[in-house]
Amino acid sequence: MHSTILGTGSYLPEKILTNKDLEQFIDTTDEWITTRTGIKQRHVAADTDTTADLATRACRNAMESAGLTPDQIDMVIVATATSDDAFPSTASRVQHALGLRNIVAFDVSAACAGFNHGLSIADQYIKTGFAKIIIVVGCEMLTRVVDWADRSTCVLFGDGAGAVVLGASDTPGVLSTHLHCDGSQHGILYAPNTLVQKNADSPFVKMEGREVFRHAVTRLGELVDETLAANNLTKNDIDWLIPHQANIRIIQAMAKKLDMSMDKVIVTVDAQGNTSAASIPLALDIAVRDGRVKRGDLVLLESFGGGLVWGSALIRY
């Protein structure tokens, strides 16, 4: 038994915050942000929205794309670093909102690599026969956990959700997944839970940008080699690269590692910023719907985030 992607979906909030808008209230410029990150704008959720709201909308779009009804879904896996509650899971809210009764639903916390972790877990459940159809959704409202006076972090992040429906298949869709963690580097990218950490100075994202960049380029480069070797493939076999959308320089470094033209890399960081666990499924849905990624294409998904965690998934779409 194998798993394959049956449908994709995404959701972006209506409100857009551009770099020019940011110039009005923090000491930064459009040129400074664009040059260093590639980001031009990001989406910001409405005050009335929850993370579950964004996830639910993306899931509905994915289910419609797959031509499925709620009674056919066996499990919901939500990847998020911005859960609505400490407990229960955001997945429980999504399950209820989608009308999925008494099925398995849980969250995965792996920061920007959360979607690849969720996809890997879903793949294992399907391979073992535990479930036949699983929704995996990455969703974030990171604009709620950044300090809008800290120009080094607040310019980076945006809100959104992306989802896939993974189903059982006789032929492989998810060819392999590869996941890693180095907890010794926890302190260079994190957001404290001030409900638990009473001595935390603030609830906002903390990041040592240069160190994160250095680790990301090194680890993702190793991940490319690992993924290709595991599947007995060469760089030329990959049709599309869909990387985590954190920084255009990291994305360009990965394209160079694969000897791949940027025309074969799905880039959304300019229009969406860093949406953490949502960024890969968002980019995948956009590329599927605009016709770039087609059935049969070999697609490499790779991500890196706080933990430090990193992971990849090689899929035959």
N, C-alpha and C positions, 0 to 999 in steps of 0.2 A: 504494500500500500504506500502511496506517495501523496503529497499535497501539492496543490496548484492554486494560483490566484484566479478566482472566479469573477471578481469585480472590484472596482476601486471607487473611492469617494473622498470628498474633502469639503471643508468649510472655512471661509475666512470672514472675520467680522467686517462690517461695512465701513467703519471708521478707519481712515488712513492718516498716519502721522508721518510727515515727510521730514527730511533733514532740515529743510528751510523752516519748518514749524519748530523744530528743536532749537534753532538759532535764536528764537524769540525768548527762551527762558533758561538756557544753559550756555556756558562759555564753550561753544563749538562752532564749526562751520560745515556746510555741505561738503566742501572739498576735503576737509580733514577726515570726515567719516568715510566718504567714498573711496579715498585713496588708500586708507588703511584696512577697510573691511569689504568694500564693494556694495555696501548697503545704501540705498537711496530712500527707502521708506519702509514702514512696517504697519501691520494692522493691529488695532486696539479694540478689545471686546467692550461691549456696552456695560455700563455699571450694573445693569440687571442680569447680565449673563453669568452663568457658572461654567466651570470647566466641563461638567457633564452636558450642558446645553450644546456647547461646541462639538463635543464628541458625538452626541446623539444625531446632530444634523449630518455630520460626515458619515456616520454609520448608515443612516437612511439612504444617502446617496449611493453608498457602496452596495447596499442590498438591492436597490433599484437597478444598478448597473449589472448585478449578477442575476437579476430576475428572480429574487427569492422573497419569501414571505416570512414573518416572524416565527411561525411554527416550525420552520426548517432549520433554525439556528440552534446549535448545541452548546455554544460557549461564547462568552465575551471577555476579551483580554484588553485592558486599558493600560497603556503606557503613559505615565505622566509624572512630573515632578511638582505639579501644582494641583494636587488633589483638593477637592472642595472641603473635605473634612479630614481630620486626623484618622477617624474611623466613623462609619464604615467606608468601604472603597468607593471611589467614583464609579467603578464598574457596576456597583449595585444600583446606583441612580440611572445609569445608562440602560441597564437591563430593564428596569421598570418603565422608563420612558419609551423604550422600543416595544413594550408589550411582550417581552420574553419571560415566560412564566417558569420558575423553578429550575432554571438552567444554571450551570456554573458561570460565575462572574467574579473576576478579581483584578487587582491592579499590579503592575510591574513598575518598580522604581529603579531606573537605571539612567536617569538624566537624559542627555541627548542621544544616548545609545538605546533608549528604552524600546523603540519600535523594533529594532533588530532582535532584541531580547524577546519581546513578545512574539515576534514571528517565529523565532526558533522554538519557543515553548509550544506554540500552536502546531508547528510541524511535527514535533515529537508526539503530541496527543493524537494527531491524525494517523501517524505511522503505526502507533500501537493499537489503533482501532477504538480508542476511548471516545473519540468524537469524529463526526464526518464533516461538519461545517462550523467554522469558527470565525468570528469577527475579531480582527486585531486593529485597534485604533490608537494612534498617538495624538494627544491633545494637551495643549498648554495655554495658560494665561500668565506668561512671564512678566507682562507689564505690571502685574500686581505685586511682584516681589523684587523689583529693582528700585534703587534709590534714584529718584529723578534729579537729584543734585549731584550725582556721581556720573560725570560724562564718560568715564571709562567703561561703564557697564550699561547705562540706560539707553545708549544709542544702538545697542546690539540686538535687543530682543523684541519679538512680536508675538501675537496671539494667533492661534489657529488649530485646526484638527485635520487629520488625514486617516483614512481607514482602508483596509482591504478585507475581502471575504475570502478565506482560505478553505478549500474543499478537497475531499478525498478524490484521488485520481489513479488510474492504472499507469499513467506515465508521469515521470518526475517534473514538477514545476519548481519547487524549492530544491535545488541540487545539493547545497550544503550551507551550514551556518557556522560561524566561528566567533566565540565570545571570550573576552579577557577582562581582568580587573587588576589594578595595582593600588591597593588601599593605602600604601605608604605616601601617595601623592594627594591624599584627600584634601589637604589644606589649600591647594592652589586654585580650586574651583568648587564652591559649595554655597549653600544657603541654609543657615541655622534654623531649627525649629524652636522658636523662643518660648513656646508652650512648655517644652521639655527642658531646654537649656536656659535656665534662669539667669545664667551669667553671660549670655550672649549679648553683645553690644547693640545688635540690630537684627531685624529679620531679613535683611536684603542680601542679594547675591554678592558674593565676594570672589574676586578673580585676580590672579596674577597672569596677566595677558601674555607676556613673553614666554613664561614657563609653559603655559597651556599650549601655545603655538608650537613650541619646540617638541613637546611630548606628542602632540597630535601628528605632526609631520612624520616623526620617527615611527610611531606605533602603527599609523595607517599604512605607511610604506611597507612595514613588515606584514601587515594584514593582507595586502595585495598579493605578496609572494606566497603566503600561507594558503590563501583561497585558490589561487591558480594551481599550486602544487597538488592540493587535495583533489582537484578535479582533472588533473593531467591536461591542463590547458595552457595556452600561451597568451600573452597580452593581446595579440591580434584576434583572438577568438571573441573578445568582449565587444558587444555591439554598443552598449550604453553604460555609462557610469552615473549613478545617482548617489551623490555623497550627502552627508549631513551638511546643511546650509549654515555654516557658522561664519566663514571668512573666505572671501574670494581667493586669497593667497594660498590658503590650505587646499582649496579645491583645485587651483591651478597646479600646485605641487603634485597632487594625486594624478592629474591628467598627464603630467610629464612622466611620472613613474610608470604609467601604462603606455607611454608613447602614443597618447590619444589626443586627437584634435579636440579643442573645446567645443566644436560643433557636435561632438558625441557625448558631451557632458550636460546633464540637465541642471540648469542653474536658476534658482529662484531667490537667492539671497538678496539680490538687488531690490526686489519688490516686496519681500516678506520679512527680511531680517532673519535672525536665529529663532526658530520656533521649537527648538529642542526636539523632543520626541515626535513632534508632528511634522518635522521638516522633510523627512524621506517619503512618507506616504503622501504628503501634499505634493511634492515634486513628481512622484510617480503618477498620481492621478492626473495632474496637469499634462504630463507627457503622453499618457495614454489617450486622453480626451482630445488633444490637439493632433494626434496621429503620428507623433514621432516614435513612440514605443509601440511596436506591433506584435501580434501573436507570433511566437517562435523566436523572438529576440532574446539574446543572452544579456542579462542585466546584472551589474554588480552594485549592491547597496552597501555603503560603509558609513560608520558613524563613530564619534568620539565624544566623550563628555565627562562630567564630574564623577569622581570615584577614586581614581580615574578608571573609566570603563571604555572599552572599544569593541566593535563587533562588525561583522559583515554577513551578508547573505547573497549567495549567487542564485539567481532565479532564471528559469526559462519561461518567459512570459507567454 
